[in-house]
Amino acid sequence: MFVFGLQKYKKICIYPKKIVTLRGFLKLYMKIAIIGYGKMGHMVEQIAIARGHQIVCRIDQDLEGFDSEAFASADVAIEFSTPASAKDNILRAWEHNVPVVCGTTGWDVEELRGKREELREKTGREWLIWKSNFSIGVNVFFELNKQLAALLAAYTQYTPSITEVHHIHKLDKPSGTAVTLREGLTMHNAQCTMHEVPIESIREGEVAGIHTVVWDSPEDTITIQHNAKGRQGFALGAVMAAEEMAGRDPLSPPSKGEDR
Ligand SMILES: NC(=O)c1ccc[n+]([C@@H]2O[C@H](COP(=O)([O-])OP(=O)(O)OC[C@H]3O[C@@H](n4cnc5c(N)ncnc54)[C@H](O)[C@@H]3O)[C@@H](O)[C@H]2O)c1
């Protein structure tokens, strides 16, 4: 399971109007490059700065900045772009020796498996964290979904289905989160392996993301749901994943270039 290492980042002292985090106290901040400067890119920037990190480079559709010194100085890149561009962006970041946290959905991360393993073997470190959903709540929801599927494995009168609701700008369908939920069901319940669990995708206004898993039987219905209140949760999870990836803990090597 994705672990955010929350205990590492606990607040250590609270002054009136000022909170000093363990991270800030030990100067464990990172240089971050943002790839895909849209809704998520902006939110990541906001959260990263609030956590004391420095944004050294912002790259969008024109790809300007990839070959800059600023980009190469990044400890990690956080990528939220489009299904068509995520893979090339990651490969390009790797060419510059920058590991990537990627949240872009609607493409197959398995396409990078070979190169990723090669880099991992060569360097002994991780080069990519991809998650269909970085929100802490959703990652707990994924576990709950698997547990419920396992509990219902013996009761074949229950039939599962998934519904996802998102804003009208979303490019991929079904959502990556819904696909991960379906994978969780398949792993833990034999009837989900035999019959593909249906996913209904609804596009509505500016909805940040609602995922519902329903188990229906002739006698009753069991429903679990995650409702994102905005994009902050996704961005926070991505920044925390970047912190883990860059190993910003007291025993880790200093940041590239300078040790601020
Ligand atoms: N994993 C998660 O937790 C999570 C959460 C929210 C959104 N997402 C996914 O993140 C992606 C981005 O979402 P968004 O809401 O920020 O979308 P958005 O449309 O607001 O932003 C995408 C940005 O990427 C830019 N872009 C287009 N082509 C590019 C390229 N070749 N290189 C770099 N940038 C390029 C666009 O100009 C735009 O600014 C989507 O795939 C979405 O499903 C994932």
The ligand as a Gaussian input file, in Angstrom:
#p B3LYP/6-31G(d) Opt

LIG

0 1
 N       -3.685000      10.873000      -9.824000
 C       -4.441000      11.816000      -9.262000
 O       -4.561000      11.910000      -8.034000
 C       -5.141000      12.809000     -10.153000
 C       -5.928000      13.821000      -9.611000
 C       -6.487000      14.769000     -10.461000
 C       -6.244000      14.691000     -11.834000
 N       -5.502000      13.669000     -12.314000
 C       -5.149000      13.563000     -13.741000
 O       -4.108000      14.513000     -13.997000
 C       -4.175000      14.942000     -15.358000
 C       -4.212000      16.465000     -15.410000
 O       -5.377000      16.939000     -14.777000
 P       -5.698000      18.518000     -14.717000
 O       -7.022000      18.606000     -14.070000
 O       -4.555000      19.280000     -14.172000
 O       -5.853000      18.839000     -16.280000
 P       -5.648000      20.253000     -16.998000
 O       -6.239000      20.114000     -18.356000
 O       -6.121000      21.363000     -16.144000
 O       -4.047000      20.387000     -17.120000
 C       -3.260000      19.677000     -18.019000
 C       -2.117000      20.580000     -18.430000
 O       -1.188000      19.830000     -19.217000
 C       -0.737000      20.692000     -20.265000
 N       -0.171000      19.907000     -21.347000
 C       -0.730000      19.484000     -22.505000
 N        0.171000      18.800000     -23.235000
 C        1.311000      18.788000     -22.502000
 C        2.599000      18.248000     -22.731000
 N        2.915000      17.572000     -23.854000
 N        3.542000      18.401000     -21.761000
 C        3.267000      19.080000     -20.629000
 N        2.067000      19.636000     -20.379000
 C        1.119000      19.482000     -21.301000
 C       -1.970000      21.473000     -20.669000
 O       -1.641000      22.639000     -21.396000
 C       -2.572000      21.772000     -19.295000
 O       -2.037000      22.972000     -18.761000
 C       -5.394000      14.227000     -15.935000
 O       -4.973000      13.042000     -16.571000
 C       -6.239000      13.892000     -14.721000
 O       -7.090000      12.783000     -14.916000
 C       -4.948000      12.737000     -11.509000

